[in-house]
Amino acid sequence: MSDDEPDLELLDLLRKSLGIGPADPNAAPETKVLRDAEYIYNNSIDVALDMRGTKNAAIAIWDSMQERSYGTKTWSEHELHPKSKDVATVSFIFTMDLLNFSFWSEKNAEERFAVEYKEKRWTGYWSLVAALQRALDEEIPITSPAFWANEEECTEEVLRSVFRSVTSEEVPLFAERVACLREAGEILVEEFDGSIVTLIEDAKNSAAGLVNMLADTFPCFRDEHKFERRQVRFLKRAQIFVADLWAAFDGESYGEFNDIDKITMFADYRIPQILHSLGCLIYCPPLESRIRRLDTLECGHSWELQLRGCSIWSVELLRREIVRDHPEANVNAILIDFFLYDLAKEKEDEGEEEIPHHRTRCIWY
């Protein structure tokens, strides 16, 4: 090769290192969520990680997970989650995570949106699960994509009945939930013969592949935003769908994935709250003040993106700490997220919240 000729091999390596040029068709799927979370963490000035707090929290979290025998089976143990390992459960989980967003309320516990089911009153995420179970009991095919796409049968009146509240407050973002159902129903019917199982099978047992398919195929799963002039991905609901499948089927059948550890924590409003309480996250005074005043944060605001991105990176560091101290530990970001969410809800129920969660009204979480 002469001095005037370019080194094509070197150019190819340079393009790959910069993330430009054609993608390798044989490369394993990557969601890029963890990569983008690290970028946000490295460029955050309003949210920071406390490394000493992270080390201490990792010890406490692992000890508590061991004490509770926390694992995938914990998911199915809740009375509202489906127990059967069949297609009906796949459909239920997809519907649940399609609509798994924005349950916080500015009203008190007695006045906020709540669903009454089996003589119990359910709020937050559990109000959604209870509403879906109640609808199925009432023979409304609420987990059927063909039903969502049929506006003559799946009317607004029927959907208001599905999400009826025992209080005067209706489910937050009702119109947006209807739009998600319509969009997903039409796409599933037109491109996957109305089958969520077909969608899963097309991913060929790749968790990252399924997450990417959801984000690429369904706009309502495309949880991407601009931070510091760069497009970043969170994909909360797409990732939690994969995680819920994995947990519900205990890593088998429809929940079998060969790269499940590529799934990160699910960036919402509860996990940043508990990470702050555990001493893992630190907020700048103006941000902390805004959260404590219960002021809303606009979706896509730098503060909101820093909260989400740094939370993902924080859970990744917690995972690394646990594995470093316990090489035999079979733990991933999914289980840590599930555990932290349950811990946050326990503190809420016991009135022991040290700081409110941030308030952002959107369909992404």
C-alpha positions in Angstrom: 0.0 0.0 0.0 1.4 3.4 -1.0 1.4 6.5 1.3 -1.3 8.0 -0.8 -3.7 5.1 -0.3 -6.1 5.0 2.7 -5.8 2.2 5.2 -9.4 0.7 4.7 -9.1 -1.5 7.8 -8.0 1.4 10.0 -10.8 3.5 8.6 -13.3 0.7 9.4 -12.1 0.5 13.0 -12.3 4.3 13.4 -15.9 4.3 12.1 -16.9 1.5 14.5 -15.3 3.3 17.4 -17.2 6.5 16.6 -20.5 4.6 16.0 -20.7 5.7 12.4 -21.0 3.7 9.2 -23.2 0.7 8.5 -24.1 -1.6 11.4 -22.7 -5.1 11.6 -25.6 -7.3 10.7 -24.1 -10.1 12.7 -23.5 -8.1 15.9 -25.6 -9.0 18.9 -28.4 -6.5 19.6 -27.7 -3.7 22.1 -30.3 -1.3 23.5 -27.7 1.5 24.2 -29.6 2.4 27.3 -26.7 1.8 29.7 -24.3 3.5 27.3 -26.5 6.6 27.3 -27.0 6.5 31.0 -23.3 6.6 31.5 -23.1 9.6 29.1 -25.8 11.4 31.1 -24.0 10.7 34.4 -20.7 11.9 33.0 -22.3 15.2 31.9 -24.7 15.8 34.8 -24.1 18.9 37.0 -27.4 18.8 39.0 -27.5 15.1 40.0 -24.5 13.2 41.3 -23.7 9.8 42.7 -22.2 9.3 46.2 -19.8 6.4 45.9 -19.5 5.8 49.7 -23.3 5.8 49.9 -23.5 3.4 46.9 -21.1 0.9 48.6 -23.1 1.1 51.9 -26.4 0.7 50.0 -25.1 -2.3 48.0 -24.4 -4.1 51.3 -27.8 -3.3 52.7 -29.7 -4.2 49.6 -27.9 -7.5 49.1 -28.4 -8.5 52.8 -32.1 -7.6 52.6 -32.6 -9.5 49.2 -31.0 -12.6 50.8 -33.1 -12.3 53.9 -36.3 -12.1 51.8 -35.1 -14.8 49.3 -35.7 -12.2 46.6 -35.8 -13.6 43.0 -37.9 -14.0 39.9 -40.6 -15.9 41.8 -41.3 -12.9 44.0 -43.0 -11.3 41.0 -45.7 -14.0 40.7 -46.3 -14.1 44.5 -48.3 -10.9 44.4 -52.0 -11.7 44.4 -52.7 -9.5 41.4 -50.0 -10.7 39.0 -51.1 -13.6 36.8 -50.0 -17.1 37.9 -50.5 -19.2 34.7 -47.5 -19.6 32.4 -49.4 -19.3 29.1 -50.3 -17.0 26.2 -53.0 -15.3 28.3 -50.2 -14.2 30.7 -48.1 -12.9 27.8 -51.1 -10.8 26.6 -51.8 -9.6 30.1 -48.2 -8.5 30.7 -48.0 -6.7 27.3 -51.3 -4.8 28.1 -50.1 -4.0 31.6 -46.7 -2.5 30.4 -48.3 -0.8 27.4 -50.2 1.3 30.0 -47.7 1.2 32.8 -47.2 5.0 33.3 -48.1 8.0 35.4 -50.0 6.9 38.4 -49.0 9.7 40.8 -51.7 12.0 42.1 -51.7 15.5 43.7 -54.7 14.4 45.8 -54.5 12.6 49.2 -54.8 8.9 49.7 -58.6 9.0 50.2 -59.3 11.1 47.1 -56.7 9.8 44.5 -57.6 7.5 41.7 -58.2 4.0 43.1 -59.6 0.7 41.8 -61.8 -1.5 44.0 -61.2 -5.2 43.3 -61.9 -8.2 45.4 -62.9 -6.1 48.3 -59.6 -4.2 48.3 -58.7 -0.7 47.2 -55.7 -0.4 44.9 -53.7 2.7 44.0 -50.6 3.4 41.9 -49.3 0.7 39.6 -51.5 -1.8 41.3 -54.6 0.1 40.3 -53.8 -0.7 36.7 -53.3 -4.4 37.4 -56.5 -4.5 39.4 -58.4 -2.7 36.6 -57.2 -5.2 34.0 -58.1 -8.2 36.2 -61.5 -6.8 37.0 -62.2 -6.2 33.2 -61.3 -9.8 32.4 -63.6 -11.0 35.2 -66.3 -8.9 33.6 -65.6 -10.6 30.3 -64.2 -7.5 28.6 -61.3 -8.7 26.3 -59.0 -5.9 27.5 -55.8 -7.9 26.7 -56.7 -8.5 23.0 -55.0 -6.4 20.4 -57.8 -7.0 18.0 -60.2 -5.6 20.6 -58.1 -2.4 21.0 -58.1 -1.8 17.3 -61.9 -2.2 17.0 -63.3 1.2 17.8 -66.9 -0.1 17.5 -66.4 -2.6 20.3 -63.6 -1.0 22.3 -65.3 2.3 22.7 -64.3 5.1 25.0 -67.3 4.3 27.2 -66.1 0.7 27.6 -62.6 1.9 28.4 -63.9 4.4 31.0 -65.7 1.5 32.6 -62.5 -0.6 32.6 -60.6 2.2 34.4 -63.5 3.4 36.6 -62.4 4.7 40.0 -63.9 4.3 43.4 -63.1 8.1 43.8 -64.0 11.1 41.8 -60.5 11.3 40.2 -60.2 9.4 36.9 -57.1 7.6 35.8 -54.4 10.0 34.8 -53.8 10.5 31.1 -56.9 8.6 30.1 -56.8 9.9 26.5 -53.1 9.0 26.1 -53.8 5.4 27.4 -56.6 5.0 24.8 -54.2 6.3 22.1 -51.5 3.7 23.2 -54.1 0.9 23.0 -55.3 2.0 19.5 -51.8 2.4 18.1 -50.5 -0.9 19.5 -53.7 -2.8 18.4 -53.4 -1.5 14.9 -49.7 -2.3 14.6 -50.0 -5.8 16.1 -53.0 -6.7 13.9 -51.4 -5.4 10.7 -47.8 -6.5 11.2 -48.0 -9.5 13.6 -51.4 -11.1 12.9 -52.6 -9.7 16.2 -50.2 -11.9 18.1 -47.9 -10.7 20.8 -46.3 -14.1 20.8 -45.3 -13.6 17.2 -43.6 -10.3 18.2 -41.7 -12.1 21.0 -40.7 -15.0 18.7 -39.3 -12.6 16.1 -36.8 -11.4 18.7 -35.2 -14.9 18.8 -34.7 -15.0 22.6 -32.9 -11.7 22.7 -34.0 -9.3 25.4 -32.2 -6.4 23.8 -33.6 -7.4 20.4 -37.1 -7.4 21.7 -36.6 -4.0 23.4 -35.3 -2.6 20.1 -38.2 -4.1 18.2 -40.7 -2.5 20.5 -39.0 0.9 20.3 -38.6 0.7 16.5 -42.1 -0.6 15.8 -44.3 1.2 18.3 -43.9 5.0 18.7 -45.5 4.7 22.2 -42.6 2.6 23.4 -40.0 5.0 21.9 -38.7 6.6 25.1 -35.9 8.7 23.6 -34.9 12.3 24.4 -32.3 14.9 23.7 -29.6 15.6 26.4 -26.7 17.9 25.8 -27.2 17.7 22.0 -27.2 14.0 22.0 -30.2 11.5 21.5 -30.4 9.3 24.6 -32.6 6.2 25.2 -34.3 5.1 28.4 -37.0 2.7 27.0 -38.5 2.1 30.4 -41.7 0.4 29.3 -40.1 -1.6 26.6 -37.5 -2.9 29.0 -40.0 -3.6 31.8 -42.1 -5.7 29.4 -39.1 -8.0 28.8 -38.3 -8.1 32.5 -41.9 -8.9 33.5 -41.9 -11.8 30.9 -38.6 -13.1 32.3 -39.9 -12.9 35.9 -43.4 -14.3 35.2 -42.1 -17.3 33.3 -39.0 -17.7 35.6 -36.6 -17.4 32.6 -38.3 -20.1 30.6 -40.7 -20.4 27.7 -41.8 -16.9 26.6 -39.5 -15.5 29.3 -36.3 -17.2 28.1 -33.7 -14.7 26.9 -30.0 -15.3 26.3 -29.0 -11.8 27.1 -31.4 -10.7 29.9 -28.5 -9.0 31.8 -28.5 -6.3 29.1 -31.7 -4.9 30.6 -31.1 -2.0 32.9 -33.1 -0.5 35.7 -36.4 1.1 34.6 -36.1 4.8 34.8 -39.2 6.1 36.5 -40.0 8.4 39.5 -39.9 5.8 42.3 -36.4 4.5 42.0 -34.6 7.9 42.0 -36.6 8.7 45.2 -35.4 5.6 47.0 -31.8 5.9 45.7 -31.7 9.4 47.2 -33.0 8.1 50.5 -30.4 5.3 50.5 -27.6 7.9 50.0 -26.8 6.9 46.4 -28.0 10.0 44.6 -27.3 13.7 45.5 -29.4 16.6 44.1 -28.3 20.2 43.6 -30.2 22.5 46.1 -32.5 24.1 43.4 -33.6 20.6 42.2 -34.1 19.2 45.6 -36.1 22.2 46.6 -38.3 21.9 43.6 -39.0 18.2 44.3 -39.8 18.9 48.0 -42.2 21.6 47.0 -44.0 19.0 44.8 -43.5 21.2 41.7 -43.7 19.4 38.4 -40.7 18.8 36.1 -41.3 19.1 32.4 -40.7 15.9 30.4 -37.4 16.3 28.7 -36.1 18.9 31.1 -32.4 18.5 31.8 -33.1 17.9 35.5 -35.6 15.1 34.6 -33.2 13.5 32.2 -30.4 13.6 34.8 -32.6 12.0 37.4 -33.4 9.1 35.1 -30.0 8.6 33.6 -28.1 8.8 36.9 -30.6 6.4 38.4 -29.8 3.8 35.7 -26.1 4.3 36.2 -26.5 4.2 40.0 -28.3 0.8 39.9 -25.5 -0.5 37.5 -22.9 0.5 40.1 -24.9 -1.1 42.9 -25.0 -4.3 40.8 -21.2 -4.2 40.3 -20.6 -3.7 44.0 -22.8 -6.6 44.9 -21.1 -8.9 42.3 -17.6 -7.7 43.4 -18.3 -8.6 47.1 -20.3 -11.7 46.2 -19.0 -13.3 43.0 -21.5 -16.1 43.3 -24.5 -13.6 43.4 -27.1 -14.3 40.7 -28.3 -10.7 40.5 -29.0 -8.2 37.8 -30.4 -4.7 37.4 -33.9 -6.1 37.0 -34.0 -7.8 40.4 -32.4 -4.7 42.0 -35.0 -2.5 40.4 -37.9 -4.7 41.5 -36.5 -4.8 45.1 -36.0 -1.0 45.2 -39.5 -0.4 43.9 -41.0 -2.6 46.6 -38.9 -0.9 49.2 -40.0 2.6 48.1 -43.7 1.5 48.2 -43.2 0.0 51.7 -41.8 3.3 52.9 -44.7 5.2 51.3 -47.2 2.9 53.0 -45.5 3.3 56.4 -45.2 7.1 56.0 -41.4 6.9 56.1 -40.6 8.7 52.8 -37.5 10.9 53.3 -38.2 12.9 50.1 -41.1 13.0 47.7 -40.7 11.5 44.2 -40.2 14.0 41.3 -43.4 14.7 39.4 -43.4 14.5 35.6 -46.6 13.7 33.8 -45.9 11.7 30.6 -46.5 8.3 29.0 -42.9 7.2 29.4 -43.2 6.2 33.1 
